[in-house]
Amino acid sequence: MRTPSDQPEHVYPDHWEADVVLRDGGTARIRPITTDDAERLVSFYEQVSDESKYYRFFAPYPRLSAKDVHRFTHHDYVDRVGLAATVGGEFIATVRYDRINAQGMPASAPADEAEVAFLVQDAHQGRGVASALLEHIAAVARERGIRRFAAEVLPANNKMIKVFTDAGYTQKRSFEDGAVRLHLDLEPTNRSLAVQRAREQRAEARSVQRLLAPGSVAVIGAGRTPGGVGRTVLRNLLDAGYTGRTYAVNRALPDATTSLDGVPAFRSVADIGEPVDLAVVAVPAERVPEVVADCGEHDVQGLVVLSAGYAEQGAEGRARQRELVRQARSYGMRIIGPNAFGIINTAPGVRLNASLAPHPPVPGRTGLFTQSGAIGIALLSGLHRRGAGLSSFVSAGNRADVSGNDILQYWYDDPDTDVVLLYLESIGNPRKFTRLARRTAAVKPVVVVKGARHSGSAPPGHAVPVTRIPHTTVSALLRQAGVIRVDTVTELVDAGLLLAGQPLPAGPRVAILGNSESLGLLTYDACLTEGLRPRRPRDLTTAATPHDFRTALAEALRDDACDAVVVTAIPWVGENGVTEPGDGEDLAEALRAATAEAPAKPVLVVHVEMGALADALAAATSTAPPTPGAAPEAPRPESPSSAPAPAADGAGAPGPGAPEGGYRIPAYPAAERAVRALAEAVRYGQWRRQIADPGRVPEYEGIDETGAAAQIERALARGADERGVTLAPGDARELLGRYGVAVRPTLPAPTPDEAVRAAAGLGYPVALKTTAPHLRHRPDLGGVRLDLAGEEQLRTAYAELTETLGKPEELQPVVQAMVPRGVDTVVRAAIDPGVGAVLSFGLAGAPSELLGDTAHRLVPATDRDVAEQIRSIRTAPLLFGWRGSAPVDTAALEELLLRVSRLVDDHPEIVAVGLEPVVVAPRGLSVLGATVRLAPAPAWTDLGPRRLPSY
C-alpha cells in the first residue's frame, strides 16, 4: 500500500507493515493508516460498541465527524502516527500516538513523549490485538525518537489498563481528574522482552495447534474416482480414524453426488454450511486462489496446501507463492506448504492423517518435522520399521508460512512430545531458530539434520539469508544452543530412538558386554573415537545364554562407575553349526528384565545378523498409550521430558516411561552407529546440567553507550556508501574506548624522520611495522621490527624494511610502543546474515588460520560462554603455561571478549570488529590493532516486535 498524491511530510514507511499471530492462533496485518483509509475507519467505528467508544473518548461519541476522520487518517509518520490491525482488509483495531511536550501540548522533536490511545472492535477483544499493537507502536516511537508514552484510561476500563501494566515496560501510575494516568518508559526491559516472547510462543503454538488438532477437515480437490492426491488424503483421513467431521469438496461434482467414500461431499466450502477448521488443498496451482478466497470468506482457520507449482518452479512460481501467503494471511489463516506432504497427529482424541502417507506411525512421544516430502517418507518408514512412534509429523514443503520455528513453539510445551526431530534444508530466521531451539532443548532433546549444507544456496522455494561462515561454525553455534547436530537422516533416527526410549546418561563412562570379543573391541574403539570413557569389554563368550546376558547387564547397571551400557550380540551357533531358533526373542526378554530390576541408565544393543533380536526389541518399543488405570512407572532420572523447565541438576522430569511389554531398548546394526548416538546423548546430558548455571552478562562501569550511539550515527551520516563505512583508526580507537577497550596508538611513519618523531612521542622501546594489505599480520615475511631501543636502531630498521620489501608508500610503515611479551591472539565479532552476531577467538598466525582453530559464540555472550570459548581451541594450552611458559592473564582476555560482545549487542550498526593482534601477557593485555565497520541497522531485529516472516 502507498500513500496517495496528497503526500504527508514523510514517505510511507513500508517496513512498519507486519503480519502477526494473535492469541487465538489467527493472524492479522498491522500497517500504518493512510488517507485512503477513511471509509475503512468509518466502517470500523460503526461496529464498535457504545461502551468501547465511551472508554476511548471519555464521553458518548456515537459517530466520527469529517474532521475526526481527517485527523485520524492524516499522519506525518513522525510526530503523528496511526497503525491499524486488519483482517480481510478491514480494520479490527487502531492505535495512535501524538508527540507532546512537557505541558501535554502537540510538539515536534526533540520532545520525546507521546500520548497513545487504542480502540479495538468488540468482536476482536480478548485476542491480544491491543498487546500486539502496543509492541509495534512502541517500536515505531523509539525509531522516531520518542522515549515515553502517556495514556489516560478510565478506571472501569480494566482491559486496557491490563494491556499497559502487563507489557513489562517501566511505568508510573497516578490518578488525576477521574482517570488513571499511565507513563511508560519505552526502553525494552528484560521483563518486557520476556513478556513479548512468552506471548509469541503462546500465539504461534496455538496457531500450529489449530492445524494439528482441528475439529473438522475439508479435503478440497477430492476426485470423483479413487486415486489422485485429494482422494488419497481423504482415504487416509478415514483409515486413521480421524475423530472430527470430514468433508469432501470438488467443484466438478455432479449435483446428484452427495458423498465420497461415505463422507459428505460439496461443490464449495460455502455449501458445507458448517464450520470448517482445516482445509487440505489438492487442486492445480492456478485454482488455489479461488479456493483460498472460498475458505477465507467462510472462516476456515488454516490450510495445508499439497499443490505444487510454486517457488520450486522459478520466478513465476515464487510470485504465485508470495500471493498465496498474502491472500491467506489477509483472512487470518496460516498455511502449511505449498508443495507439502501433509500433517499427522496420533493423539487418541484426534487421530489425524492429513497426508499422503498410507500408513501413519503408531502413537509415540517423538515429534518429526521435515521440509522434504521424500525425506519425510523415508523417515516415517525407518521409524516404523524400528518400532518408533510419533506424536505428530509435519512436512512443510516450501514452508512459505509455517516453518520449523513455529513447530518448535508448539512442541516446546506439548505434553505429548518428549523428543524433537527436524530435517531442515534452510533456516528462514536463524537467530530466532537458535533462541527457540535453546529454550526447547532445555526441557527436551532437539535433534537436527540439515541438508544443502555445502551447496551455498537454499533449495528452490526457500527464501532465506545465506550465511557467510563455514558449515562447521554453524554446527558449533547450534550445539551451543543445545541442539544435537547430526549429519545424516540415519543418525537422526538413531539418536531419536535412544533419546525417546532411554534416560540421559549421567556421564561418559561406558560398560561394554557381549558374546563377541571382536565386536566388543570395535565398540570400545568407537567409544574412544567419540570421546567417551569405555571400560574394557566384558566377553561373555559365544556360549553365553540369555540368562548370562541378563546377569551381566544387571551388574553393569548397578555399578556406580558406569553411566551407560552397550550390549553386543552375535547369533548363537549350536553344536550342529545351525543358529538356535528363538535366540533373539529370548535375549530381548532377558535384556528388558535386567533393565527393569536395575538403576535407570541408558542401554543400547549392537547386533550382527540378529534380525530376530532387532525385531523383538522393536516390537517391545511400541509406544501405544498405557492401559487406562495402569500404575505409573517409577521415575527414571534425567529422562528427556516435556517438563516446563529443567531441573537444577539438568535432569528432566520422568520421561514417557516403559511402554506396555517392556523397556524401549534401541538396537543398532553397527557399533559406530550406536556409539555415535550415545555420544550425542552424553554431550546433550552434559549441556543440560551446565545450563542450570548459564552464566551472566556482566555490567561493567564506564561504558558510554549513549556516546557510542552518537558517534556511530555521525559516522554513518558522513558515509557515502549505503553498504557501510570502515572507521578510520582514530575513530575506531575512540569508539572501542567508550566500551573500555583500549587500543594502543599507532603513528604513521612515511619517512625515517617521521618515524623518529613518532617514537619520541610514544617513548622507546618501539616497534616498526608495515601495514600494507599484503604484509599485514604476516610477521613471517619480515615486516615487523621489535624492541627498537633508540633512534639509531629505528633508522637502521627503517632502512632494512624499505630496502628489502619496497618503498615506504607501498609499505605504509607505522610506529607503536612496545608492550609486555605474551601470546598473540585475535578477537573478532561480526554480523552474519545467517546466524546473527558472532564472537570469535583464536590465536594469531597462519597455523591457526590454516587449521581453522577458532572458537565462536553467539552474542550476547555470558561470562561462562567466554571462559569456555578461550579453552575450547586446540591451541589453548599455550595460554595456560604450556612447556613451562608463564600462564597468561585469561581473566583480562575474558573481560575483553565480554566488552566486545556488549558493544556489538548494544549497537546493531556495528557489523564487524577486528582486534589483531591482542597480546595477552602474564598480567594484562594489549590491543595493538583494531578495525570497525558500520552499516545501517536493519529496521527490525529478533529483539523487535513480534512479526511473521515477510513474503
TORLUM-483680 format. One record per residue (C-alpha): residue in three letters; z, x, y. Coordinates in steps of 0.25 Angstrom, whole numbers, padded with zeros to 4 digits, always signed. Last residue first. Layout:
% residues N
alaZXY
...
//
This chain:
% residues 951
tyr+0007+0026-0051
ser+0021+0030-0045
pro+0032+0034-0054
leu+0043+0023-0053
arg+0053+0024-0042
arg+0068+0026-0040
pro+0072+0032-0026
gly+0071+0047-0024
leu+0078+0058-0033
asp+0067+0059-0042
thr+0058+0063-0030
trp+0051+0055-0019
ala+0042+0059-0008
pro+0040+0072-0014
ala+0045+0084-0005
pro+0035+0091+0004
ala+0033+0105-0001
leu+0042+0118+0001
arg+0041+0132-0006
val+0052+0142-0006
thr+0051+0157-0009
ala+0062+0167-0010
gly+0064+0181-0013
leu+0076+0191-0014
val+0087+0181-0018
ser+0100+0190-0020
leu+0111+0187-0030
gly+0126+0188-0031
arg+0135+0198-0038
pro+0129+0204-0051
ala+0116+0203-0045
val+0105+0192-0046
val+0092+0196-0039
val+0084+0183-0035
pro+0070+0187-0035
glu+0064+0178-0032
leu+0069+0165-0027
gly+0058+0154-0028
val+0059+0140-0023
ala+0049+0129-0025
val+0046+0115-0021
ile+0057+0114-0010
glu+0053+0100-0004
pro+0063+0094-0014
his+0074+0099-0005
asp+0088+0097-0011
asp+0084+0100-0025
val+0077+0112-0021
leu+0089+0118-0013
arg+0099+0114-0024
ser+0091+0121-0035
val+0090+0133-0026
arg+0105+0133-0024
leu+0108+0131-0039
leu+0100+0143-0043
leu+0107+0151-0032
glu+0120+0147-0037
glu+0116+0150-0052
leu+0112+0164-0047
ala+0125+0167-0040
ala+0133+0163-0052
thr+0123+0172-0061
asp+0128+0184-0053
val+0123+0195-0062
pro+0128+0201-0075
ala+0129+0217-0074
ser+0120+0224-0084
gly+0125+0228-0097
arg+0113+0224-0106
trp+0112+0210-0100
gly+0123+0207-0090
phe+0121+0192-0087
leu+0109+0190-0079
leu+0100+0199-0088
pro+0105+0190-0100
ala+0097+0178-0093
thr+0084+0184-0097
arg+0081+0173-0107
ile+0083+0162-0096
ser+0094+0152-0099
arg+0106+0158-0092
ile+0101+0156-0078
gln+0098+0142-0081
glu+0111+0139-0088
ala+0119+0142-0075
val+0108+0135-0067
asp+0110+0122-0074
arg+0125+0123-0075
asp+0126+0124-0060
thr+0116+0112-0059
ala+0102+0112-0056
pro+0095+0102-0047
val+0084+0105-0050
leu+0079+0107-0065
arg+0082+0120-0072
his+0073+0131-0076
ala+0075+0144-0083
thr+0064+0155-0082
asp+0061+0165-0093
gly+0046+0162-0094
leu+0044+0175-0102
leu+0033+0180-0092
glu+0041+0176-0080
ser+0054+0182-0085
pro+0046+0195-0088
ala+0039+0196-0075
gly+0052+0197-0066
ala+0063+0189-0061
leu+0073+0182-0070
gly+0073+0167-0071
phe+0077+0154-0064
ser+0070+0141-0061
leu+0075+0128-0054
val+0065+0116-0056
ala+0063+0104-0047
gly+0055+0093-0053
val+0049+0093-0067
gly+0034+0090-0066
pro+0031+0092-0051
asp+0039+0105-0051
ile+0048+0108-0040
ala+0052+0123-0040
ala+0064+0131-0040
arg+0065+0146-0043
val+0075+0157-0045
val+0071+0171-0050
thr+0079+0182-0055
asp+0081+0197-0053
val+0094+0203-0059
gly+0103+0211-0051
arg+0103+0222-0040
pro+0110+0219-0027
val+0100+0217-0016
met+0091+0226-0008
ala+0086+0221+0006
gln+0072+0216+0007
val+0059+0222+0012
val+0046+0215+0011
pro+0032+0220+0007
gln+0019+0211+0009
leu+0012+0219-0002
glu-0002+0216+0003
glu+0001+0218+0018
pro+0009+0230+0014
lys-0004+0237+0007
gly-0004+0239-0008
leu+0004+0241-0020
thr+0006+0256-0022
glu+0004+0262-0008
thr+0011+0250-0001
leu+0023+0250-0011
glu+0024+0265-0010
ala+0024+0265+0005
tyr+0034+0254+0006
ala+0043+0261-0004
thr+0043+0274+0004
arg+0046+0267+0017
leu+0058+0260+0011
gln+0063+0273+0005
glu+0062+0279+0019
glu+0069+0268+0026
gly+0081+0267+0017
ala+0087+0263+0004
leu+0076+0256-0003
asp+0083+0250-0015
leu+0070+0243-0021
arg+0055+0244-0020
val+0047+0232-0025
gly+0032+0230-0027
gly+0032+0239-0039
leu+0023+0230-0048
asp+0035+0227-0058
pro+0043+0222-0046
arg+0033+0210-0046
his+0041+0199-0039
arg+0029+0198-0028
leu+0018+0208-0031
his+0006+0199-0032
pro+0012+0190-0021
ala+0014+0201-0011
thr+0029+0202-0008
thr+0031+0218-0010
lys+0045+0222-0009
leu+0054+0233-0002
ala+0069+0232-0006
val+0080+0237+0003
pro+0092+0246+0004
tyr+0094+0245+0016
gly+0097+0235+0026
leu+0089+0222+0029
gly+0085+0225+0044
ala+0083+0240+0041
ala+0074+0236+0029
ala+0066+0227+0037
arg+0063+0238+0047
val+0059+0247+0036
ala+0050+0237+0030
glu+0044+0234+0044
asp+0041+0249+0045
pro+0035+0250+0032
thr+0025+0239+0035
pro+0024+0224+0031
ala+0039+0223+0027
pro+0043+0209+0027
leu+0058+0206+0026
thr+0065+0199+0015
pro+0078+0192+0017
arg+0087+0190+0005
val+0087+0175+0001
ala+0100+0168+0002
val+0101+0155-0006
gly+0112+0146+0000
tyr+0104+0134+0002
arg+0100+0135+0016
gly+0097+0150+0013
leu+0085+0145+0004
leu+0079+0138+0016
glu+0081+0151+0025
arg+0075+0160+0014
ala+0063+0151+0012
asp+0061+0151+0027
gly+0061+0166+0028
pro+0052+0168+0016
ala+0042+0158+0022
leu+0042+0144+0015
thr+0031+0140+0006
val+0025+0127+0010
gly+0021+0114+0003
arg+0010+0106-0002
glu+0007+0100+0012
asp+0003+0113+0017
ala+0005+0115+0032
gly+0020+0118+0031
arg+0027+0116+0044
ala+0033+0103+0041
leu+0037+0108+0027
ala+0045+0120+0033
arg+0052+0111+0043
glu+0056+0101+0032
ile+0061+0112+0023
gln+0069+0118+0034
ala+0075+0104+0037
ala+0079+0102+0023
ala+0085+0116+0022
gly+0093+0113+0034
thr+0098+0100+0028
glu+0102+0106+0014
asp+0109+0118+0021
ile+0117+0122+0009
gly+0130+0130+0013
glu+0139+0125+0002
tyr+0134+0123-0012
glu+0135+0110-0020
pro+0134+0114-0034
val+0124+0106-0043
arg+0133+0103-0056
gly+0134+0106-0070
pro+0129+0097-0082
asp+0143+0097-0089
ala+0142+0086-0100
ile+0127+0090-0099
gln+0130+0102-0108
arg+0134+0094-0120
arg+0121+0086-0119
trp+0113+0099-0118
gln+0120+0105-0130
gly+0116+0092-0138
tyr+0102+0094-0133
arg+0101+0108-0137
val+0107+0105-0151
ala+0097+0093-0153
glu+0085+0101-0149
ala+0090+0112-0159
leu+0091+0101-0170
ala+0077+0096-0168
arg+0072+0111-0168
val+0080+0113-0181
ala+0074+0101-0188
arg+0060+0104-0184
glu+0061+0119-0188
ala+0067+0115-0201
ala+0055+0107-0205
pro+0053+0093-0212
tyr+0064+0087-0204
ala+0074+0076-0207
pro+0083+0069-0197
ile+0097+0064-0202
arg+0100+0050-0198
tyr+0113+0046-0204
gly+0112+0036-0215
gly+0108+0022-0220
glu+0111+0014-0208
pro+0110+0023-0196
ala+0120+0033-0193
gly+0124+0033-0178
pro+0116+0029-0166
gly+0123+0040-0158
pro+0137+0041-0154
ala+0139+0045-0140
gly+0133+0058-0135
ala+0139+0071-0135
gly+0138+0080-0122
asp+0152+0084-0122
ala+0155+0074-0111
ala+0148+0063-0117
pro+0134+0060-0112
ala+0132+0047-0105
pro+0126+0033-0107
ala+0127+0035-0122
ser+0113+0034-0129
ser+0116+0044-0139
pro+0113+0057-0146
ser+0125+0060-0155
glu+0135+0070-0150
pro+0146+0065-0159
arg+0143+0055-0170
pro+0151+0042-0168
ala+0156+0035-0181
glu+0145+0025-0185
pro+0147+0010-0181
ala+0151+0000-0192
ala+0140-0010-0196
gly+0141-0023-0189
pro+0126-0025-0187
thr+0118-0015-0196
pro+0114-0002-0189
pro+0101-0002-0181
ala+0090+0004-0188
thr+0089+0019-0186
ser+0083+0022-0200
thr+0087+0037-0202
ala+0090+0035-0216
ala+0076+0032-0219
ala+0072+0045-0212
leu+0082+0053-0220
ala+0077+0047-0233
asp+0063+0050-0229
ala+0066+0064-0225
leu+0073+0067-0239
ala+0061+0060-0247
gly+0051+0069-0239
met+0058+0081-0244
glu+0047+0092-0242
val+0056+0101-0234
his+0068+0095-0227
val+0076+0099-0215
val+0087+0089-0212
leu+0095+0088-0200
val+0110+0085-0197
pro+0116+0083-0184
lys+0131+0083-0184
ala+0141+0072-0186
pro+0153+0076-0194
ala+0152+0074-0209
glu+0152+0061-0218
ala+0140+0054-0213
thr+0132+0067-0212
ala+0134+0070-0227
ala+0130+0057-0232
arg+0117+0057-0224
leu+0114+0071-0230
ala+0117+0065-0244
glu+0108+0053-0242
ala+0097+0061-0237
leu+0098+0071-0249
asp+0098+0059-0259
glu+0085+0053-0253
gly+0078+0066-0253
asp+0082+0070-0267
gly+0077+0057-0273
pro+0068+0063-0283
glu+0070+0078-0287
thr+0059+0087-0284
val+0052+0092-0296
gly+0053+0106-0302
asn+0059+0102-0315
glu+0072+0107-0312
gly+0072+0098-0299
val+0068+0102-0286
trp+0076+0097-0274
pro+0067+0096-0261
ile+0070+0104-0249
ala+0082+0102-0239
thr+0087+0108-0226
val+0099+0101-0219
val+0101+0105-0205
val+0115+0103-0200
ala+0121+0103-0185
asp+0133+0108-0177
cys+0139+0117-0188
ala+0152+0125-0185
asp+0161+0113-0187
asp+0156+0112-0201
arg+0158+0097-0206
leu+0143+0095-0205
ala+0140+0107-0213
glu+0149+0103-0224
ala+0143+0089-0224
leu+0129+0095-0225
ala+0133+0104-0237
thr+0140+0092-0245
arg+0128+0083-0243
phe+0118+0093-0246
asp+0125+0096-0259
his+0126+0082-0262
pro+0111+0081-0260
thr+0109+0092-0271
ala+0107+0106-0269
ala+0099+0114-0279
thr+0090+0119-0269
thr+0101+0128-0264
leu+0112+0123-0254
asp+0108+0134-0244
arg+0117+0134-0232
pro+0109+0139-0220
arg+0116+0150-0212
arg+0121+0143-0199
pro+0112+0139-0188
arg+0114+0142-0173
leu+0103+0135-0166
gly+0093+0141-0156
glu+0081+0135-0161
thr+0075+0147-0168
leu+0089+0149-0175
cys+0089+0135-0180
ala+0074+0137-0185
asp+0079+0149-0193
tyr+0090+0142-0200
thr+0081+0130-0203
leu+0071+0140-0210
leu+0083+0147-0217
gly+0087+0133-0222
leu+0073+0130-0227
ser+0074+0143-0235
glu+0087+0141-0241
ser+0083+0127-0246
asn+0094+0117-0251
gly+0100+0114-0237
leu+0110+0118-0226
ile+0109+0122-0212
ala+0120+0121-0202
val+0117+0122-0187
arg+0125+0127-0175
pro+0118+0123-0162
gly+0129+0114-0156
ala+0135+0100-0156
pro+0123+0094-0163
leu+0119+0080-0158
pro+0121+0069-0167
gln+0110+0065-0177
gly+0100+0054-0179
ala+0093+0052-0165
leu+0094+0066-0161
leu+0088+0071-0174
leu+0077+0062-0175
gly+0073+0064-0161
ala+0072+0079-0162
asp+0062+0078-0174
val+0054+0067-0167
leu+0052+0075-0154
glu+0050+0087-0163
thr+0038+0080-0169
val+0033+0075-0156
thr+0032+0090-0152
asp+0038+0100-0141
val+0053+0095-0140
arg+0061+0094-0127
ile+0075+0088-0129
val+0078+0083-0115
gly+0092+0087-0110
ala+0088+0089-0095
gln+0088+0104-0097
arg+0078+0102-0109
leu+0069+0095-0099
leu+0069+0107-0090
ala+0067+0117-0101
ser+0055+0108-0106
val+0049+0108-0092
thr+0050+0123-0092
thr+0043+0125-0105
his+0032+0117-0100
pro+0030+0126-0089
ile+0031+0122-0074
arg+0020+0116-0066
thr+0023+0102-0070
val+0012+0091-0068
pro+0017+0078-0062
val+0013+0066-0070
ala+0002+0055-0070
his+0001+0052-0085
gly-0012+0045-0089
pro-0018+0057-0096
pro-0008+0067-0101
ala-0001+0075-0091
ser-0007+0089-0088
gly-0004+0104-0090
ser-0008+0103-0104
his+0004+0111-0109
arg+0015+0100-0111
ala+0006+0088-0114
gly+0016+0082-0123
lys+0031+0082-0121
val+0041+0080-0131
val+0055+0075-0127
val+0068+0072-0133
val+0079+0065-0125
pro+0093+0064-0132
lys+0103+0054-0128
val+0114+0053-0117
ala+0112+0066-0108
ala+0097+0066-0112
thr+0095+0053-0105
arg+0100+0059-0092
arg+0092+0072-0093
ala+0080+0064-0097
leu+0081+0055-0085
arg+0082+0067-0076
thr+0071+0075-0083
phe+0062+0063-0082
lys+0065+0060-0068
arg+0061+0074-0064
pro+0049+0073-0073
asn+0043+0061-0067
gly+0030+0058-0075
ile+0033+0066-0087
ser+0021+0068-0096
glu+0017+0069-0111
leu+0030+0064-0115
tyr+0036+0061-0129
leu+0050+0056-0127
leu+0061+0054-0138
val+0074+0048-0133
val+0087+0047-0142
asp+0098+0037-0143
thr+0091+0025-0139
asp+0096+0011-0142
pro+0107+0011-0131
asp+0096+0013-0120
asp+0103+0021-0109
tyr+0094+0032-0107
trp+0083+0026-0115
tyr+0078+0017-0103
gln+0078+0028-0093
leu+0071+0037-0103
ile+0061+0027-0105
asp+0058+0026-0090
asn+0057+0041-0089
gly+0047+0041-0101
ser+0038+0033-0093
val+0036+0018-0089
asp+0024+0018-0078
ala+0011+0025-0081
arg+0017+0029-0095
asn+0002+0033-0099
gly+0007+0029-0113
ala+0021+0024-0113
ser+0025+0024-0128
val+0039+0019-0128
phe+0048+0018-0141
ser+0062+0012-0142
ser+0074+0013-0151
leu+0067+0022-0161
gly+0069+0024-0176
ala+0068+0037-0184
gly+0065+0037-0199
arg+0056+0049-0199
arg+0043+0042-0201
his+0047+0032-0190
leu+0049+0044-0180
gly+0036+0050-0184
ser+0028+0037-0183
leu+0034+0034-0170
leu+0032+0048-0165
ala+0017+0048-0169
ile+0014+0034-0163
gly+0021+0038-0150
ile+0013+0051-0150
ala+0000+0043-0150
gly+0005+0033-0140
ser+0009+0045-0130
gln+0019+0044-0119
thr+0030+0043-0129
phe+0044+0037-0128
leu+0054+0036-0140
gly+0068+0031-0140
thr+0077+0034-0152
arg+0089+0026-0158
gly+0081+0019-0169
pro+0075+0006-0173
val+0063+0008-0182
pro+0050+0012-0176
pro+0039+0002-0174
his+0028+0002-0184
pro+0014-0003-0178
ala+0016+0006-0165
leu+0006+0000-0155
ser+0018-0004-0146
ala+0026-0016-0142
asn+0036-0014-0153
leu+0048-0022-0148
arg+0060-0024-0158
val+0069-0030-0146
gly+0083-0034-0151
pro+0083-0024-0162
ala+0079-0013-0153
thr+0066-0006-0158
asn+0059-0005-0145
ile+0044-0001-0145
ile+0034+0002-0134
gly+0019+0004-0133
phe+0008+0014-0135
ala+0005+0015-0120
asn-0008+0017-0114
pro-0002+0011-0101
gly+0009+0012-0103
ile+0023+0006-0102
ile+0023-0002-0089
arg+0033-0008-0080
met+0032-0021-0072
gly+0037-0025-0058
tyr+0024-0032-0055
ser+0019-0021-0045
arg+0023-0012-0056
ala+0013-0017-0066
gln+0002-0016-0055
arg+0005-0002-0051
val+0006+0003-0065
leu-0007-0003-0069
glu-0014+0002-0056
arg-0009+0016-0059
gln-0015+0015-0073
arg-0028+0010-0068
ala-0029+0022-0059
arg-0026+0031-0070
gly-0037+0025-0079
glu-0047+0027-0068
ala-0043+0041-0067
gly-0043+0045-0082
gln-0041+0038-0095
glu-0027+0041-0098
ala-0023+0034-0085
tyr-0027+0021-0090
gly-0036+0015-0101
ala-0026+0011-0112
ser-0018-0002-0113
leu-0005-0001-0120
val+0002-0006-0107
val+0017-0010-0110
leu+0021-0019-0098
gly+0034-0023-0092
gln+0041-0035-0086
val+0031-0046-0086
asp+0034-0055-0074
his+0022-0065-0075
glu+0014-0059-0064
gly+0016-0045-0069
cys+0011-0048-0083
asp-0002-0055-0078
ala-0004-0044-0068
val-0002-0033-0079
val-0012-0040-0088
glu-0022-0041-0077
pro-0021-0026-0074
val-0022-0023-0089
arg-0036-0029-0091
glu-0043-0016-0087
ala-0034-0008-0096
pro-0038-0016-0109
val-0027-0024-0114
ala-0014-0021-0122
val-0003-0024-0113
val+0011-0026-0119
ala+0018-0035-0109
leu+0033-0035-0108
asp+0043-0045-0103
val+0035-0058-0104
pro+0042-0071-0098
glu+0036-0084-0103
gly+0024-0092-0099
ile+0014-0084-0108
asp+0002-0088-0100
ala+0005-0079-0089
val+0005-0067-0099
ser-0009-0070-0102
arg-0018-0076-0113
phe-0007-0080-0122
ala-0002-0078-0136
pro+0011-0082-0142
val+0014-0072-0154
gly+0011-0077-0169
asp+0002-0065-0171
leu-0006-0070-0158
ser-0003-0083-0153
thr-0009-0095-0144
thr-0023-0093-0147
ala-0031-0106-0143
asp-0034-0102-0129
pro-0041-0090-0135
leu-0034-0077-0131
ala-0042-0067-0122
arg-0031-0066-0112
asn-0022-0060-0123
val-0007-0060-0123
ala+0002-0060-0135
tyr+0017-0064-0133
thr+0030-0059-0139
arg+0044-0064-0136
gly+0055-0055-0140
thr+0061-0049-0152
tyr+0050-0040-0157
gly+0049-0040-0172
ala+0042-0027-0173
asp+0031-0034-0180
leu+0029-0043-0168
leu+0028-0032-0158
asn+0019-0024-0167
arg+0009-0036-0168
leu+0009-0038-0153
val+0006-0023-0151
thr-0005-0023-0161
arg-0011-0036-0155
gly-0012-0028-0141
val-0017-0015-0147
gly-0028-0021-0155
gly-0027-0027-0169
pro-0026-0042-0174
thr-0035-0052-0166
arg-0032-0059-0153
gly-0028-0046-0147
ala-0015-0044-0140
gly-0019-0040-0126
ile-0006-0043-0119
val+0006-0042-0128
ala+0017-0050-0121
val+0032-0046-0124
ser+0045-0053-0122
gly+0059-0050-0121
pro+0056-0036-0118
ala+0064-0024-0123
leu+0056-0011-0121
leu+0049-0015-0108
arg+0061-0021-0101
gln+0070-0009-0106
val+0060+0000-0099
ser+0062-0007-0086
arg+0077-0007-0088
ala+0077+0008-0090
glu+0070+0010-0077
ala+0080+0001-0070
arg+0092+0007-0076
gln+0088+0021-0074
glu+0083+0019-0060
arg+0096+0013-0056
ala+0104+0024-0062
arg+0095+0034-0055
gln+0097+0027-0042
val+0112+0026-0044
ala+0113+0041-0048
leu+0105+0045-0036
ser+0114+0037-0026
arg+0127+0043-0033
asn+0122+0057-0032
thr+0119+0054-0017
pro+0106+0052-0010
glu+0106+0053+0005
leu+0104+0039+0010
asp+0118+0037+0017
leu+0121+0022+0016
his+0128+0014+0027
leu+0132+0000+0024
arg+0137-0011+0033
val+0142-0023+0027
ala+0141-0035+0036
gly+0150-0045+0043
asp+0149-0037+0056
glu+0152-0024+0050
phe+0158-0020+0036
ser+0156-0005+0033
arg+0150+0003+0021
lys+0147+0017+0020
gln+0137+0024+0010
thr+0133+0036+0002
tyr+0122+0031-0007
gly+0124+0027-0021
ala+0115+0014-0021
asp+0126+0005-0026
thr+0132+0002-0012
phe+0119-0001-0006
val+0113-0011-0016
lys+0128-0016-0018
ile+0128-0021-0003
met+0114-0027-0006
lys+0120-0035-0018
asn+0133-0039-0011
asn+0126-0046+0001
ala+0139-0054+0004
pro+0144-0043+0013
leu+0131-0044+0021
val+0124-0031+0022
glu+0121-0021+0033
ala+0114-0008+0029
ala+0113+0006+0035
phe+0105+0017+0028
arg+0107+0032+0030
arg+0099+0044+0030
ile+0086+0040+0036
gly+0076+0052+0038
arg+0063+0045+0033
glu+0063+0050+0019
arg+0078+0046+0018
ala+0074+0032+0022
val+0063+0031+0012
ala+0073+0036+0001
ala+0083+0025+0006
ile+0072+0015+0005
his+0069+0018-0009
glu+0083+0018-0015
leu+0087+0006-0007
leu+0074-0001-0012
ala+0078+0002-0027
ser+0092-0004-0024
ala+0087-0016-0018
val+0077-0019-0029
gly+0088-0017-0040
arg+0084-0030-0048
gly+0096-0038-0043
gln+0088-0045-0032
his+0074-0048-0036
ala+0074-0063-0035
asp+0082-0062-0022
gln+0071-0054-0015
val+0078-0042-0010
leu+0080-0038+0005
phe+0085-0025+0009
ala+0090-0019+0023
val+0092-0005+0028
glu+0096+0001+0041
ala+0092+0015+0044
glu+0100+0028+0048
asp+0094+0042+0051
ala+0090+0041+0066
pro+0082+0053+0068
ala+0073+0045+0067
ser+0070+0032+0072
ala+0079+0020+0077
pro+0082+0005+0076
met+0096+0002+0080
gly+0109+0004+0072
gln+0117+0011+0083
ala+0116+0024+0075
asn+0101+0023+0074
ile+0093+0014+0064
arg+0081+0016+0055
asp+0076+0003+0049
tyr+0077+0001+0034
arg+0070-0010+0025
val+0071-0015+0011
thr+0063-0025+0004
ala+0063-0033-0009
ile+0055-0041-0018
phe+0042-0040-0011
glu+0029-0044-0017
gly+0018-0034-0023
gly+0021-0039-0038
val+0035-0033-0036
thr+0039-0027-0022
ala+0051-0019-0017
ala+0049-0017-0002
leu+0052-0006+0008
gly+0054-0006+0023
val+0055+0005+0032
arg+0058+0006+0047
asp+0061+0020+0053
val+0051+0028+0045
tyr+0042+0019+0037
asp+0037+0013+0051
his+0039-0001+0046
his+0032-0015+0048
thr+0035-0025+0037
phe+0049-0029+0040
arg+0047-0029+0055
his+0034-0037+0054
val+0040-0047+0045
asp+0053-0049+0053
lys+0044-0051+0066
ala+0036-0062+0058
ser+0049-0069+0055
leu+0055-0068+0041
arg+0061-0080+0035
pro+0074-0087+0031
tyr+0083-0077+0038
pro+0098-0083+0038
ala+0107-0072+0043
phe+0112-0058+0038
phe+0097-0053+0037
arg+0097-0048+0023
tyr+0108-0055+0017
tyr+0103-0068+0023
lys+0089-0066+0017
ser+0096-0064+0004
glu+0103-0077+0005
asp+0091-0084+0010
ser+0084-0080-0003
val+0072-0070-0003
gln+0058-0076-0007
glu+0053-0079+0007
tyr+0056-0064+0011
phe+0047-0059+0000
ser+0036-0068+0005
val+0038-0063+0020
leu+0038-0049+0015
arg+0026-0050+0007
glu+0018-0056+0018
ala+0022-0045+0028
asp+0019-0034+0018
asp+0007-0028+0024
thr+0015-0022+0035
thr+0021-0013+0025
ile+0034-0012+0017
pro+0036+0001+0010
arg+0036+0001-0005
ile+0045-0002-0017
arg+0038-0008-0030
ala+0046-0015-0040
thr+0048-0013-0055
gly+0056-0021-0066
gly+0067-0015-0074
asp+0078-0024-0070
arg+0084-0014-0060
leu+0071-0011-0053
val+0060+0000-0056
val+0054+0005-0044
asp+0040+0007-0040
ala+0038+0015-0027
glu+0032+0016-0013
trp+0039+0025-0004
his+0028+0036-0006
asp+0017+0027+0001
pro+0024+0028+0014
tyr+0015+0020+0023
val+0011+0029+0035
his+0021+0030+0047
glu+0021+0022+0060
pro+0016+0009+0054
gln+0002+0007+0052
asp-0004-0007+0056
ser-0017-0004+0048
pro-0010-0008+0036
thr+0000+0000+0028
arg-0003+0005+0014
met+0000+0000+0000
//
